[in-house]
Amino acid sequence: MTSRVIPVAPFTLTVFGATGDLSRRKLIPALFHRDLDGQLPDEATIIGVSRRPMSDEEFRSFARQALNDHIPASELQGPEVERFLTRLSYVAVDADADSGWPELASRVVAAGDRIPVYYLATAPHLFGPICDRLGKYGLAEQGRVVIEKPIGKDLKSAIALNEQVGRIFPEERVYRIDHYLGKETVQNLMALRFANALFEPLWNNAHIDHVQITVAEALGVEERAGYYDTAGAMRDMVQNHILQLLCLVAMEPPSSLDADAVRDEKLKVLRALKPIDDHNMASVTVRGQYRAGASAGGAVPGYLEELGSSTSQTETFVAVKAELENWRWAGVPFYLRTGKRLASRVSEIVVGFRPVPHSVFGDTVGAIEPNRLVIRLQPDEGVKLWLMIKDPGPGGIRLTHVPLDMSFAKAFKVRNPDAYERLILDVVRGNQTLFMRRDEVEAAWKWVDPILESWRNAKEPPRPYTAGTWGPSAAIALIERDGRTWLEDGA
């Protein structure tokens, strides 16, 4: 079974920060896979841009090494590798000055009548200067710009950044990328809800008890320590990835899958979030910071050791009990959790349904567990629906809790495309459904800013937790006070 080929129009993709980690690990492999599947038109070209002097051939060698590092060797045996590499060229450009811009402009113009896409895989402080020069050199007309998170560090800076980019590119040509929205399972969340009569009638506070969203990482901050210490888990993960997942779980059915119809409903969710501030912060949030411990069978350092500092108030773990003030979700808590150096790498959404109102089976059949739907985003994407069934065998009825388990890899027997493969080509197609609109970003910051401020006002250090565990004990207490428990690894 091969993936269905959906052609796209010819395009010229200019990647700023083309020699950086994101380009090497994600963008170059994603573009190669789309070319391997026949989805890049013959005329498509890719221009790498960074400050480092480099010839076209040197950049192609860099790209070849990226493919060798991140693509299975079995996929690199055919002529497709050379075909892909011939699409690549390189221009050394200074984002803060005019050096290299005339040559870049001539390369883009020489590409002819193709859709111009500019991917800013750079530090956020360069987004504005790059957009200004794209405008100055006449490259922004009809162009589409892709910007990565973080989009600001608070509401004020997010507004300033959006305005700076918006002076050159109108909103309909700005693509704020969140790679979580490109994951196959996230797409299937909408399919599960809106293409199955089984779920949507039950998708409300009459039938759902609570929702858990976990994004756990086993790794520490490592080479990202410098950036991470200025951000922390709230800015790095909750404000964008986790709130976007919450929106897809909680939004009302859109009138269509038109980009603005979907994003209008997501915005309503963000605006319905119950505020968290000095008055309730202590009872509904927990922040932590990992100490030395064990992970993957070996000893690992604590956050301060990785940072090379004796003090830091930056959180590497966050747990939040969020609530929505609307009719559909009133009284249903959304437990959000993310952290570094946790027990395992897993991202999943658990929808816990209410228990049956009455058991007709008596006391001898065993406990009747509530149904739950588990949507796994990583590492092995899939869906589990936990049900009660009769345990096979004679001797009366005994009930057991078992999952209907659907792994994408096993069910479809195809390679699961990386999120960037889908998102990059969605930019070329002009489809903004999976990208954040400006008002979404700013609404998320409006909810997050008071939490950050209340933490600063409290002047309490993050709670310590041992690397390789599931975070501070206070995070367990947060959910168990409500008579619930965190569910791990699809349980």
BAKOL-230108 format. One record per residue (C-alpha): residue in one letter; x, y, z. Coordinates in steps of 0.25 Angstrom, whole numbers, plus 5000, padded with zeros to 4 digits. Each point is the difference from the previous one (the first is absolute). Example, Ala and Ser with C-alpha at 12.3 -4.5 7.8 and 13.67 -1.06 7.14 Angstrom:
A504949825031 S500650144998 
This chain:
M500050005000 T500650134996 S499650145004 R499050084991 V500750104992 I499450145000 P500750094991 V500450145004 A500350124991 P501550044997 F500750075012 T501350065004 L500249985015 T501050095007 V500549945013 F500650115009 G500949925011 A500249894990 T501349955007 G499350005013 D499549885008 L498550014996 S500450004985 R501049885002 R499149915009 K498650044994 L499950094988 I501049934990 P499549865004 A498550044998 L500250064987 F500849884995 H498949915004 R499050084993 D500950004988 L500149855001 D498549985000 G499950084988 Q499350125006 L501150114996 P499850054986 D501250004991 E500150155000 A500150015016 T501350065005 I500550025014 I501050115004 G500749995012 V500450135008 S500950035012 R501150095003 R501149894998 P500750014987 M499849874992 S499949964985 D498849934994 E500849875000 E500450025015 F498550025004 R499749874992 S501049925007 F499450065013 A498649954996 R500649874995 Q500549985014 A498750045006 L499349894992 N501049905004 D499850035015 H498550015000 I499549914988 P500149855000 A501149954991 S498949914992 E499450134995 L501350064995 Q500449904990 G499350054988 P500250124990 E499050085008 V501150055009 E500750074989 R498750054994 F499750075014 L501450065002 T500050064986 R498850095005 L500950065011 S500850134999 Y500650095010 V500250155003 A500750065012 V499250115006 D500150095012 A498650025006 D500450125007 A500750074988 D499950014985 S501149904997 G499549894991 W498650054998 P500250054985 E500549864996 L498949935008 A499050094992 S500649974987 R499949855003 V498550015004 V499750084988 A500849914991 A499149885005 G498950064992 D498549995002 R500049915012 I499350025014 P501150065009 V500049955014 Y500950055011 Y500349915012 L500650075012 A500749895007 T500850115008 A500050065014 P498750085002 H500750135001 L500449994985 F498549984995 G499850154999 P501350044994 I499949894989 C498650044997 D500450144999 R501149974990 L499149904992 G499150124998 K501150104997 Y500649914989 G498649974994 L499949865004 A498850005009 E499050034988 Q499149874999 G501049935010 R499649925012 V500850005013 V500149895010 I500450035014 E500449915011 K499750015015 P500250065009 I499150124995 G500450105011 K500349975015 D498750075005 L498850074994 K500750134998 S501249944992 A499049914992 I499250124996 A501350084996 L500549884992 N498749984993 E499950144996 Q501450004995 V499849884991 G498650064997 R500650124994 I500649924989 F499149884999 P498550005001 E499449905010 E499549914988 R501449984996 V500649985014 Y500249855005 R500349995015 I500449855000 D499749915012 H500649864996 Y499049935010 L498950044991 G500649934988 K500149865007 E499149894995 T499349975013 V499650155002 Q499450004986 N499249875004 L499550075013 M499150084990 A499649884992 L499749925013 R499150115005 F499350054987 A500049874991 N499449915011 A498650005006 L500649925012 F500850125006 E499450144997 P498749975007 L500849965013 W501050124998 N499550085012 N499950025015 A498949905001 H500849884996 I501550055001 D500650005014 H501350074997 V501150014990 Q501549985001 I501150064991 T501449955002 V501250044992 A501249935007 E501550004996 A501049915006 L501150094995 G500550125007 V500350144995 E501449964995 E500550094989 R498750095001 A500350045014 G500350144997 Y498750024993 Y499249925009 D500450085013 T499450124994 A498749934996 G499749885009 A498949894998 M498850105001 R500550084988 D500749894993 M498949905000 V498750045007 Q499750134993 N500149944986 H500049854999 I499249965011 L498950114999 Q499949974985 L499749855004 L499050055010 C499350084990 L499849894990 V499549915011 A499050115005 M499650084988 E498650004995 P499749934986 P500550104990 S499050034988 S501149944991 L501549974999 D500250144995 A501250065007 D499350115006 A498849925004 V500949915008 R500950115006 D498750085004 E499649885009 K501449985006 L500050155003 K498749985008 V500649895008 L501250095004 R499150125004 A499149905009 L501249965008 K499850035015 P501050105004 I501249965009 D500650115009 D500550035014 H498749955006 N499949864995 M501549974994 A500449925012 S498849905000 V500049984985 T501550014995 V501349925003 R501350044995 G501349925002 Q501549984996 Y500749874998 R501249965009 A501049904997 G499549864998 A499949884991 S499549994985 A500149894990 G500849925009 G501150105004 A500350125009 V499650134995 P500350145005 G499050105006 Y499550124993 L500950105007 E501249914996 E499650004986 L499850155000 G501350025007 S499450095011 S499849995015 T498750074999 S498850004991 Q498550025002 T499649944986 E499049895001 T500349874992 F498649955004 V498650055000 A498749945004 V498750084999 K498649985003 A499350084989 E498550024999 L499150064989 E498850095003 N499049964990 W498849914999 R500749884994 W501149985010 A499550075013 G500649915011 V500949924992 P501550025004 F501149994990 Y501349965006 L501250054992 R501449945003 T501350024993 G501549985005 K501449974997 R500749885005 L498749925003 A499949855001 S499849984985 R499750084987 V498650004998 S498950104994 E498649965002 I498650055002 V499149925010 V498550024999 G499449945013 F498549974999 R499150005012 P499749865007 V498749934997 P498950055009 H499749865006 S500649864999 V499049884998 F501149905002 G500249995015 D501250005008 T500749884994 V500350044986 G501250105004 A500150154999 I499350074988 E501050104995 P499550124992 N500250004985 R501150094995 L500650044987 V501550014999 I500650084988 R501549974999 L500850114992 Q501449945003 P500849915000 D499149904993 E498850084995 G498649935002 V498749995007 K499549925011 L498549995005 W500049935013 L498749925003 M499449905010 I499849864994 K499849865006 D501249925003 P500049874991 G499749875007 P498949935008 G499650025014 G499150125000 I500350154995 R501350065004 L500350144994 T501350054995 H500550144994 V500749984987 P500350094988 L499650004986 D501450044995 M500350064986 S501450034997 F500250084987 A501349934997 K499349865001 A498750044994 F500450074988 K501449944998 V500650134994 R501050095005 N499450115009 P500450134994 D500650115009 A499250125003 Y500950094992 E499749924987 R498650045001 L500150145005 I501150054990 L499149954989 D498850065006 V500750144999 V500249984985 R498549964999 G499650125007 N499349925011 Q500150075014 T499149905007 L501149945008 F500750145003 M499850095011 R499350134997 R500450135007 D498850015009 E500249865005 V501550035004 E499650125008 A498849945007 A500949885005 W501050115005 K498850075007 W499849875008 V501449975002 D500650135005 P499250015013 I500549865004 L501450044997 E499850135008 S499449935012 W501249915000 R500950125001 N499250065011 A500049885008 K501549995000 E500049855002 P501149924993 P499549894991 R499849875008 P501249904998 Y499749864993 T501049894997 A500349984986 G499449874995 T498750025008 W498650064996 G500350145006 P499850065014 S499149935010 A499150125000 A499649974986 I499549875005 A499250075011 L499550104990 I499149894993 E499849915012 R499350105008 D498949994990 G500049855001 R500749974987 T501449964996 W501050024989 L499949904989 E501449964993 D500449924988 G498549984995 A499549945012 
